[in-house]
Amino acid sequence: MEYRLAIENAPESVPGGTGILLLHPSTGETDRIDTDFLKTDTDRFLVISTRTTAREVKQKLDHYDVDEDRAEILDTLSIERGYSRRNTDSVHYVSSPADLEGVLEVARDFLERTEGKRRISLDSITEMAYYADESRVRDVVRELLALLDEHDAVGLFHLSKGVHDEEQVEQFLGVFDAIVDLDRDGNVESDF
């Protein structure tokens, strides 16, 4: 299955199973790329949010006119912060960004019970690495990429390049099929 992309300086489409690493300098600049990725050529999508709560993700989707009826959100922050939360059909919770097995379980369940063109956005690897060991996070990213491949889905994974040292960034680069590099001025370069 081919998936159209709406990312400047990237191919028009990518095959199912493609994992894209979004390198960025700050989180604010990523919303446009992330929401364009989620709303283009998509039947269902899962946002794995390690940086914001489900409520904030919904506000972002609404602001960028992304169809929330196609969305599921995994909120990894609300329980740890003590916010009220209740699982629904479209919002799931795990105890913290360090609950890597819980993240994998929700992603696997989403891909097994949905059909059509599915996308996953993980925002962000950097936040997961704050909470959990970086090598464990890399292992989970590899498992998520294997799930994308198995279920013919695509994914966009955020990594803040200013936070990680060069060696850590290189290790993550080696895991992905494609790289989108966003600079401070909003310019995009890609390597597919």
Kinemage of the C-alpha trace (Angstrom):
@kinemage 1
@onewidth
@group {chain A} dominant
@subgroup {mainchain}
@vectorlist {calphas} color= white
{ca met a 1} P 0.000 0.000 0.000
{ca glu a 2} L 1.279 3.494 -0.840
{ca tyr a 3} L 0.746 6.476 1.450
{ca arg a 4} L 0.746 10.021 0.119
{ca leu a 5} L 2.880 12.508 2.040
{ca ala a 6} L 2.348 16.228 2.507
{ca ile a 7} L 5.901 17.018 3.594
{ca glu a 8} L 7.865 19.549 1.559
{ca asn a 9} L 11.058 18.291 -0.086
{ca ala a 10} L 9.973 14.677 0.495
{ca pro a 11} L 8.675 12.083 -1.966
{ca glu a 12} L 5.000 12.298 -2.924
{ca ser a 13} L 4.379 8.894 -1.354
{ca val a 14} L 6.006 6.128 0.674
{ca pro a 15} L 5.219 2.419 0.951
{ca gly a 16} L 3.475 0.931 3.975
{ca gly a 17} L 5.964 -0.043 6.662
{ca thr a 18} L 7.939 3.193 6.352
{ca gly a 19} L 9.143 4.837 9.538
{ca ile a 20} L 10.123 8.504 9.246
{ca leu a 21} L 12.349 10.232 11.798
{ca leu a 22} L 11.522 13.933 12.194
{ca leu a 23} L 14.610 15.760 13.479
{ca his a 24} L 13.762 19.191 14.816
{ca pro a 25} L 15.281 22.032 16.841
{ca ser a 26} L 12.200 22.872 18.928
{ca thr a 27} L 8.790 21.369 19.467
{ca gly a 28} L 6.742 24.351 18.236
{ca glu a 29} L 7.868 24.027 14.627
{ca thr a 30} L 6.784 20.387 14.367
{ca asp a 31} L 2.998 20.825 14.614
{ca arg a 32} L 2.538 21.728 10.939
{ca ile a 33} L 4.505 18.711 9.691
{ca asp a 34} L 2.882 16.364 12.198
{ca thr a 35} L -0.698 17.387 11.454
{ca asp a 36} L -0.165 17.397 7.664
{ca phe a 37} L 1.247 13.873 8.025
{ca leu a 38} L -1.789 12.711 10.038
{ca lys a 39} L -4.536 14.177 7.867
{ca thr a 40} L -3.225 13.168 4.424
{ca asp a 41} L -4.418 9.882 2.869
{ca thr a 42} L -5.400 8.363 6.231
{ca asp a 43} L -8.288 6.215 7.468
{ca arg a 44} L -7.195 5.965 11.139
{ca phe a 45} L -4.286 7.335 13.143
{ca leu a 46} L -2.774 6.996 16.610
{ca val a 47} L -0.946 9.846 18.345
{ca ile a 48} L 1.416 8.552 21.020
{ca ser a 49} L 1.938 11.669 23.111
{ca thr a 50} L 4.812 11.737 25.577
{ca arg a 51} L 5.055 15.532 25.550
{ca thr a 52} L 1.458 16.761 25.967
{ca thr a 53} L -1.815 15.483 27.421
{ca ala a 54} L -4.701 14.100 25.363
{ca arg a 55} L -6.587 17.359 25.867
{ca glu a 56} L -3.680 19.320 24.365
{ca val a 57} L -3.401 16.868 21.454
{ca lys a 58} L -7.117 17.339 20.727
{ca gln a 59} L -6.646 21.122 20.755
{ca lys a 60} L -3.769 20.798 18.260
{ca leu a 61} L -5.821 18.536 15.969
{ca asp a 62} L -8.726 20.973 16.115
{ca his a 63} L -6.476 23.999 15.446
{ca tyr a 64} L -4.969 22.351 12.342
{ca asp a 65} L -8.336 21.025 11.114
{ca val a 66} L -7.481 17.327 11.464
{ca asp a 67} L -10.492 14.973 11.519
{ca glu a 68} L -10.715 13.819 15.162
{ca asp a 69} L -13.120 11.016 14.195
{ca arg a 70} L -10.128 9.195 12.699
{ca ala a 71} L -7.943 9.774 15.759
{ca glu a 72} L -6.905 7.746 18.743
{ca ile a 73} L -4.603 9.235 21.354
{ca leu a 74} L -2.287 7.559 23.825
{ca asp a 75} L -1.701 9.963 26.726
{ca thr a 76} L 1.403 9.008 28.719
{ca leu a 77} L 1.427 12.078 31.011
{ca ser a 78} L -1.941 12.584 32.714
{ca ile a 79} L -1.715 9.703 35.208
{ca glu a 80} L 1.758 10.731 36.354
{ca arg a 81} L 0.650 14.361 36.719
{ca gly a 82} L -2.434 13.333 38.712
{ca tyr a 83} L -4.985 14.621 36.192
{ca ser a 84} L -8.367 12.961 35.980
{ca arg a 85} L -8.541 10.460 33.171
{ca arg a 86} L -10.953 7.895 31.832
{ca asn a 87} L -10.237 5.508 28.986
{ca thr a 88} L -12.593 5.930 26.043
{ca asp a 89} L -12.712 4.345 22.597
{ca ser a 90} L -10.421 7.076 21.312
{ca val a 91} L -8.236 8.010 24.324
{ca his a 92} L -5.942 5.566 26.096
{ca tyr a 93} L -3.611 6.064 29.052
{ca val a 94} L -0.425 4.508 30.395
{ca ser a 95} L 1.209 5.436 33.695
{ca ser a 96} L 4.131 7.447 32.259
{ca pro a 97} L 6.379 7.828 29.196
{ca ala a 98} L 8.621 5.204 30.848
{ca asp a 99} L 5.882 2.556 30.472
{ca leu a 100} L 7.383 1.361 27.207
{ca glu a 101} L 5.578 -1.997 27.284
{ca gly a 102} L 2.274 -0.175 27.738
{ca val a 103} L 3.043 2.064 24.749
{ca leu a 104} L 3.822 -0.995 22.617
{ca glu a 105} L 0.662 -2.762 23.760
{ca val a 106} L -1.588 0.183 22.806
{ca ala a 107} L 0.128 0.571 19.419
{ca arg a 108} L -0.144 -3.169 18.697
{ca asp a 109} L -3.825 -3.197 19.692
{ca phe a 110} L -4.545 -0.152 17.494
{ca leu a 111} L -2.932 -1.775 14.442
{ca glu a 112} L -4.591 -5.161 15.022
{ca arg a 113} L -8.154 -3.862 15.327
{ca thr a 114} L -8.173 -1.108 12.698
{ca glu a 115} L -8.131 -1.392 8.919
{ca gly a 116} L -7.224 0.732 5.939
{ca lys a 117} L -4.472 3.306 5.830
{ca arg a 118} L -3.115 3.757 9.346
{ca arg a 119} L -0.552 6.227 10.639
{ca ile a 120} L 1.214 6.556 13.986
{ca ser a 121} L 2.852 9.703 15.310
{ca leu a 122} L 5.203 9.407 18.295
{ca asp a 123} L 5.774 12.838 19.820
{ca ser a 124} L 8.410 12.390 21.076
{ca ile a 125} L 11.324 9.965 21.358
{ca thr a 126} L 13.194 12.706 23.241
{ca glu a 127} L 10.601 12.835 26.022
{ca met a 128} L 10.577 9.038 26.327
{ca ala a 129} L 14.359 9.122 26.743
{ca tyr a 130} L 13.988 11.613 29.638
{ca tyr a 131} L 11.967 9.015 31.520
{ca ala a 132} L 13.489 5.725 30.371
{ca asp a 133} L 16.926 4.461 29.423
{ca glu a 134} L 17.839 5.576 25.899
{ca ser a 135} L 18.831 2.080 24.726
{ca arg a 136} L 15.452 0.710 25.925
{ca val a 137} L 13.713 3.525 24.034
{ca arg a 138} L 15.663 2.612 20.879
{ca asp a 139} L 14.555 -1.033 21.288
{ca val a 140} L 10.910 0.038 21.607
{ca val a 141} L 11.237 2.271 18.530
{ca arg a 142} L 12.568 -0.754 16.610
{ca glu a 143} L 9.573 -2.797 17.799
{ca leu a 144} L 7.168 -0.036 16.743
{ca leu a 145} L 8.833 0.069 13.307
{ca ala a 146} L 8.422 -3.714 13.025
{ca leu a 147} L 4.709 -3.325 13.844
{ca leu a 148} L 4.355 -0.687 11.113
{ca asp a 149} L 5.946 -3.082 8.649
{ca glu a 150} L 3.811 -6.032 9.765
{ca his a 151} L 0.567 -4.033 9.464
{ca asp a 152} L 1.435 -1.999 6.328
{ca ala a 153} L 1.180 1.295 8.251
{ca val a 154} L 3.483 4.335 8.389
{ca gly a 155} L 4.876 6.371 11.253
{ca leu a 156} L 6.428 9.730 12.102
{ca phe a 157} L 8.739 9.811 15.127
{ca his a 158} L 9.895 13.134 16.629
{ca leu a 159} L 13.453 13.637 17.930
{ca ser a 160} L 14.801 16.949 19.215
{ca lys a 161} L 18.335 17.160 17.844
{ca gly a 162} L 19.496 19.838 20.281
{ca val a 163} L 18.895 17.628 23.311
{ca his a 164} L 20.787 14.482 22.299
{ca asp a 165} L 24.511 14.295 21.643
{ca glu a 166} L 25.715 13.520 18.122
{ca glu a 167} L 26.347 9.840 18.849
{ca gln a 168} L 22.824 9.346 20.226
{ca val a 169} L 21.292 11.055 17.182
{ca glu a 170} L 23.390 8.843 14.873
{ca gln a 171} L 22.150 5.722 16.664
{ca phe a 172} L 18.535 6.750 16.081
{ca leu a 173} L 19.251 7.713 12.453
{ca gly a 174} L 20.412 4.148 11.794
{ca val a 175} L 17.039 2.721 12.811
{ca phe a 176} L 14.870 4.635 10.308
{ca asp a 177} L 14.064 4.285 6.585
{ca ala a 178} L 13.661 8.008 6.078
{ca ile a 179} L 14.728 11.263 7.711
{ca val a 180} L 13.025 14.653 7.656
{ca asp a 181} L 15.241 17.404 9.054
{ca leu a 182} L 13.537 20.628 10.125
{ca asp a 183} L 15.798 23.605 10.879
{ca arg a 184} L 15.175 26.647 13.100
{ca asp a 185} L 13.892 28.704 10.167
{ca gly a 186} L 11.285 26.100 9.235
{ca asn a 187} L 13.214 24.773 6.216
{ca val a 188} L 12.844 21.062 5.532
{ca glu a 189} L 15.396 18.660 4.086
{ca ser a 190} L 14.695 14.972 3.686
{ca asp a 191} L 16.550 11.740 2.998
{ca phe a 192} L 14.362 8.864 1.775
